[in-house]
Amino acid sequence: MGIKKDWMERQIEAIANTFAAILFGKDKVKTILDVDEGEDSATELEDDILERMAKKLIADKNFNKAERLIFDGLDKQKTARRFELALNFFNEAHEFSDETLAKYDYSHDKIEKGIERLKVLYNVDEADEDE
């Protein structure tokens, strides 16, 4: 478990580092996120609602529903804030023990698969992680 947990932590950290690079490199924002520099107020409102709903679901340990909600939002529109929300979700879920996650029908394997899906959505590959 220790090796797998370390790998997952490195994956989350690598994605977070990529996200930081995205924030500081405007060209990369357009390439990886496919979003306009200025999001409209409707998108910001949707992001606010999505974030609040996801936080409530996470607090209730309804991990599966929170993950579905986040990915549904990402499928609709990829924004930097939704990317950050997904990273935070996986980071928070990762902190729970295997036993706790299993109690709520979730697992570190599902976290790993979610991270891989997030990487595919944002075209994050090994080269981006090393920057």
MOPE-V10070 format. One record per backbone hydrogen bond with DSSP energy under -0.5 kcal/mol. NH is the residue of the N-H (numbers start at 1). CO is the residue of the C=O. E is the energy in kcal/mol with one decimal. If there is no record, write none. Layout:
nh = (NH NH)
co = (CO CO)
e = (E E)
//
This chain:
nh = (5 6 7 8 9 10 11 12 13 14 15 16 17 18 19 20 21 22 23 24 25 25 26 28 29 30 31 32 33 33 34 34 35 39 44 45 46 47 48 49 50 51 52 53 54 55 56 57 58 59 60 61 62 63 66 67 68 69 70 71 72 73 74 75 76 77 79 83 84 85 86 87 88 89 90 91 92 93 94 95 95 96 101 102 103 104 104 105 106 111 112 113 114 115 116 117 118 119 120 121 122 123 124 125 128 129 130 131)
co = (1 2 3 4 5 6 7 8 9 10 11 12 13 14 15 16 17 18 19 20 21 22 24 25 25 26 27 28 28 29 29 30 29 37 40 41 42 43 44 45 46 47 48 49 50 51 52 53 54 55 56 58 57 61 62 63 64 65 66 67 68 69 70 71 72 73 77 79 80 81 82 83 84 85 86 87 88 89 90 91 92 93 97 98 99 100 101 102 101 107 108 109 110 111 112 113 114 115 116 117 118 120 119 123 125 125 126 128)
e = (-2.8 -2.4 -2.4 -2.4 -2.4 -2.3 -2.3 -2.6 -2.5 -2.8 -2.4 -2.4 -2.7 -2.2 -2.5 -2.4 -2.3 -2.2 -2.3 -1.6 -1.1 -0.5 -0.5 -0.5 -1.5 -1.5 -1.7 -3.3 -0.6 -1.8 -0.9 -0.6 -0.6 -0.6 -2.1 -2.3 -2.5 -2.7 -2.3 -2.5 -2.9 -2.6 -2.4 -2.6 -2.6 -2.5 -2.0 -2.3 -2.6 -2.5 -1.8 -1.7 -3.2 -1.3 -2.1 -2.7 -2.4 -2.5 -2.5 -2.7 -2.6 -2.0 -2.2 -2.7 -1.7 -2.4 -0.8 -2.0 -2.4 -2.3 -2.3 -2.4 -2.7 -2.5 -2.5 -2.4 -2.8 -2.9 -2.1 -0.9 -0.8 -1.4 -2.5 -2.7 -2.0 -1.0 -0.7 -1.9 -2.5 -1.6 -2.4 -2.4 -2.4 -2.5 -2.1 -2.3 -2.4 -2.4 -2.0 -2.6 -2.0 -1.2 -2.8 -0.6 -0.5 -1.7 -1.2 -0.9)
//
